[in-house]
Amino acid sequence: MNPSVIFTNLFQSFGINCTIFVATLLIALPVGLLVAFGAMNRWEPFRCLRGSRLASGKWGAMLVGLRPIALFIKFFVWIIRGTPLMLQIIFIYYGPGLLNWGQPWNAMGTDGRVVATCAAFAINYACYFSEIFRGGIQSIPRGQYEAGQVLGMTKRQIFFKITLLQVVKRVIPPMGNEFMTLIKDTALANIIATKEIIMMSKEFINRGLIWPLFSTALFFLVFCGVLTLLFGWLERKMDYFRV
């Protein structure tokens, strides 16, 4: 078979990997930030019991200090981070049918597998991004918040004018790692027969050609190389923030 034809098919299939990559980031980045805020939520519905008899003792103190929103979100993040992404993709795609909820992905035709994959990736990476965002936000010294309050700034102004840019500076290196992991993880989409680049190379294996499988590494290497240059440029751009 003509190598140019093989590389053309591989390039077209790699477009699905890139689609999953972009769709995941568009959803997971803002959702991850919201999840990070939820994990830091300080709402304590039983705070009014503080100082009462009910608050005495170990269990009473735990009840008073209970933060249900933060607890629920941390539990959800633990579940997502603690289970394999491959299983999550399988559950998202086959789960509704197994639970007799219908199969919404089939209604989308061949695109349904890609959409299901994007949904699984978005949930998974939103949880990972949330921990990076939470660590970045909590690493900002408390004194900077207090300085903003002294200047009469609102919480929104403090976050966007003082905190956010410093957080971006601090999370660039770990986010770069996650971005590179994400593009390589898109190969897991073939578990539900999404015709991405690895699955396409397997079709050539069935025809007796093994080299297309190994040549897929070139696509990922080039993509990760571009990401490396991009994040290096961002780090230099943000270098005026001495943190």
DOMIKE-606340 format. One line per field, with one value per residue (C-alpha): residue in one letter; residue number from 1; x, y, z. Coordinates in Angstrom, 2 decimals. Layout:
<nodes>
residuo <- (A:...);
num <- (NUM:...);
xx <- (X:...);
yy <- (Y:...);
zz <- (Z:...);
</nodes>
This chain:
<nodes>
residuo <- (M:N:P:S:V:I:F:T:N:L:F:Q:S:F:G:I:N:C:T:I:F:V:A:T:L:L:I:A:L:P:V:G:L:L:V:A:F:G:A:M:N:R:W:E:P:F:R:C:L:R:G:S:R:L:A:S:G:K:W:G:A:M:L:V:G:L:R:P:I:A:L:F:I:K:F:F:V:W:I:I:R:G:T:P:L:M:L:Q:I:I:F:I:Y:Y:G:P:G:L:L:N:W:G:Q:P:W:N:A:M:G:T:D:G:R:V:V:A:T:C:A:A:F:A:I:N:Y:A:C:Y:F:S:E:I:F:R:G:G:I:Q:S:I:P:R:G:Q:Y:E:A:G:Q:V:L:G:M:T:K:R:Q:I:F:F:K:I:T:L:L:Q:V:V:K:R:V:I:P:P:M:G:N:E:F:M:T:L:I:K:D:T:A:L:A:N:I:I:A:T:K:E:I:I:M:M:S:K:E:F:I:N:R:G:L:I:W:P:L:F:S:T:A:L:F:F:L:V:F:C:G:V:L:T:L:L:F:G:W:L:E:R:K:M:D:Y:F:R:V);
num <- (1:2:3:4:5:6:7:8:9:10:11:12:13:14:15:16:17:18:19:20:21:22:23:24:25:26:27:28:29:30:31:32:33:34:35:36:37:38:39:40:41:42:43:44:45:46:47:48:49:50:51:52:53:54:55:56:57:58:59:60:61:62:63:64:65:66:67:68:69:70:71:72:73:74:75:76:77:78:79:80:81:82:83:84:85:86:87:88:89:90:91:92:93:94:95:96:97:98:99:100:101:102:103:104:105:106:107:108:109:110:111:112:113:114:115:116:117:118:119:120:121:122:123:124:125:126:127:128:129:130:131:132:133:134:135:136:137:138:139:140:141:142:143:144:145:146:147:148:149:150:151:152:153:154:155:156:157:158:159:160:161:162:163:164:165:166:167:168:169:170:171:172:173:174:175:176:177:178:179:180:181:182:183:184:185:186:187:188:189:190:191:192:193:194:195:196:197:198:199:200:201:202:203:204:205:206:207:208:209:210:211:212:213:214:215:216:217:218:219:220:221:222:223:224:225:226:227:228:229:230:231:232:233:234:235:236:237:238:239:240:241:242:243);
xx <- (0.00:1.20:2.77:1.25:-2.23:-1.47:-0.20:-3.24:-5.56:-3.53:-3.58:-7.36:-7.80:-5.49:-8.01:-10.40:-7.72:-7.35:-11.13:-11.31:-8.36:-9.90:-13.43:-12.10:-10.18:-13.11:-15.28:-12.83:-10.99:-14.01:-15.70:-12.46:-12.30:-15.89:-15.12:-12.08:-14.27:-16.73:-13.97:-12.99:-16.58:-16.82:-20.59:-21.37:-25.13:-24.77:-22.55:-25.42:-25.07:-21.55:-21.36:-24.47:-24.65:-25.03:-21.60:-19.91:-17.97:-16.18:-19.24:-20.86:-17.74:-17.63:-21.28:-20.78:-17.72:-19.37:-19.07:-21.41:-20.71:-16.94:-17.26:-19.46:-17.21:-14.05:-15.69:-16.67:-13.17:-11.73:-13.96:-13.00:-9.27:-9.21:-10.72:-9.19:-10.20:-10.80:-13.51:-15.10:-15.28:-16.90:-19.37:-20.35:-20.94:-22.49:-23.88:-27.18:-28.08:-27.11:-29.25:-32.21:-32.04:-31.86:-28.79:-28.53:-25.20:-26.66:-29.04:-26.00:-24.76:-21.02:-20.42:-22.02:-18.86:-16.79:-19.30:-19.37:-15.58:-15.46:-17.95:-15.86:-12.64:-14.20:-15.41:-12.09:-9.85:-12.10:-11.38:-7.64:-7.65:-9.67:-6.92:-4.31:-6.46:-7.21:-3.52:-2.69:-5.38:-4.54:-0.84:-1.44:-0.46:-3.41:-1.81:-2.56:-6.28:-6.12:-4.21:-6.94:-9.61:-7.72:-7.74:-11.52:-11.59:-14.44:-13.84:-14.38:-11.82:-9.31:-9.65:-9.40:-6.88:-4.62:-5.09:-5.89:-2.73:-0.54:-2.49:-2.02:1.73:1.89:-0.28:1.39:3.96:1.49:-1.11:1.49:1.97:-1.78:-2.16:0.50:-1.06:-4.45:-3.41:-1.84:-4.87:-7.12:-5.85:-8.05:-11.07:-10.54:-11.92:-15.43:-14.41:-13.83:-11.78:-8.86:-5.27:-4.40:-7.50:-6.75:-3.23:-4.72:-6.66:-3.37:-2.01:-4.88:-3.62:-0.14:1.48:3.01:4.95:1.86:1.31:4.81:4.59:1.68:4.34:5.46:2.06:2.08:5.71:5.10:1.96:3.73:6.66:4.33:2.81:6.29:7.15:3.81:4.08:7.73:6.63:3.85:6.27:8.59:5.63:4.50:8.02:7.45:5.39:8.01:6.31);
yy <- (0.00:3.51:5.17:8.53:6.98:5.48:8.77:10.57:8.17:8.48:12.27:12.30:9.99:12.16:14.93:13.00:12.95:16.72:17.17:15.27:17.30:20.69:19.77:18.44:21.64:23.90:22.09:20.89:24.19:26.30:23.36:22.53:26.08:25.81:22.46:24.01:26.76:24.11:22.13:25.31:26.15:27.03:26.78:25.12:24.61:23.62:26.52:27.98:25.05:26.12:26.72:24.63:21.26:19.50:20.78:19.20:16.04:14.63:13.94:17.24:19.16:17.23:18.05:21.75:21.89:19.86:21.43:19.33:21.01:20.73:17.18:16.02:17.57:16.14:12.71:12.98:14.10:11.18:8.72:10.17:10.42:6.99:5.02:4.37:6.73:3.73:2.44:5.87:5.98:2.54:3.54:6.80:5.08:1.75:2.73:4.31:1.24:-1.20:0.78:0.76:4.52:4.23:4.83:8.58:8.21:6.03:8.83:10.89:8.28:7.82:11.11:9.64:7.76:10.92:12.90:10.17:10.15:13.94:13.77:11.17:13.10:16.41:14.96:13.25:16.19:18.73:16.89:16.89:20.55:21.44:20.16:22.17:25.31:24.74:24.36:27.50:29.59:28.40:29.05:32.81:34.40:35.48:38.89:39.75:39.22:41.41:44.11:44.14:44.49:47.41:49.11:48.73:46.09:43.60:39.83:39.75:42.51:40.84:37.58:38.97:41.77:40.21:36.45:35.18:36.20:34.83:31.57:31.33:31.79:29.00:26.47:26.73:23.92:21.33:22.30:21.75:18.21:17.61:18.93:16.53:13.64:14.55:14.35:10.92:9.73:10.43:7.09:5.43:6.42:3.31:1.21:2.14:1.89:5.60:5.71:7.74:7.30:4.18:2.34:3.34:1.92:-1.35:-1.65:-1.56:-4.23:-6.47:-6.00:-7.14:-3.72:-3.04:0.15:2.47:1.69:2.86:5.85:7.20:8.20:10.92:12.62:12.67:13.76:16.72:17.72:17.52:19.46:22.29:22.24:22.37:25.46:27.08:26.57:27.66:30.89:31.34:30.86:33.49:35.79:35.48:35.76:39.27:37.70:36.79:34.20);
zz <- (0.00:-0.84:2.27:1.31:1.46:4.87:6.28:4.85:6.68:9.87:9.63:9.18:12.16:14.26:13.64:15.92:18.63:18.24:18.37:21.66:22.97:22.15:23.29:26.59:27.31:26.40:28.94:31.59:32.19:33.28:34.99:36.81:38.14:39.41:41.03:42.73:44.18:45.35:47.06:48.93:49.88:53.57:54.03:57.37:57.80:61.47:62.47:64.50:66.92:67.88:71.63:72.36:74.10:70.78:69.77:72.77:72.20:69.19:67.01:67.88:66.86:63.58:62.91:63.56:61.29:58.51:55.04:52.88:49.53:49.87:51.21:48.33:45.68:47.24:47.35:43.66:42.69:44.65:42.74:39.34:40.07:41.69:38.80:35.35:32.57:30.30:32.66:32.77:28.96:28.91:31.64:29.93:26.59:27.64:31.06:29.96:27.91:30.68:33.14:30.72:30.29:26.53:24.39:23.66:21.86:19.10:18.14:17.12:14.65:14.29:16.12:19.25:20.16:19.89:21.99:24.66:24.71:25.07:27.96:29.80:29.20:30.28:33.59:34.26:33.43:35.15:38.40:37.77:36.75:39.85:42.14:40.22:40.42:44.11:44.90:42.94:44.63:48.14:47.55:47.34:50.69:52.84:53.26:49.62:50.19:53.28:51.39:48.74:51.41:52.98:49.56:49.47:46.75:46.51:46.54:42.78:42.22:44.51:42.62:39.09:39.73:42.36:42.59:39.09:37.24:40.02:39.96:36.18:36.65:39.23:37.41:33.98:34.57:35.96:33.36:30.64:31.93:31.94:28.39:27.13:29.03:27.57:23.91:24.56:26.54:23.55:22.19:24.84:22.72:20.61:23.50:22.25:18.58:18.06:14.89:16.18:15.02:17.05:15.87:12.29:12.64:13.93:10.70:8.81:11.18:10.10:6.55:7.54:8.05:11.49:10.78:10.73:14.43:15.36:13.02:15.11:17.64:15.22:15.41:19.21:19.36:17.05:18.96:22.32:20.86:19.89:23.39:24.93:22.90:23.71:27.46:27.42:25.75:28.32:31.21:29.78:29.17:32.79:34.20:35.51:38.31:40.88:43.03);
</nodes>
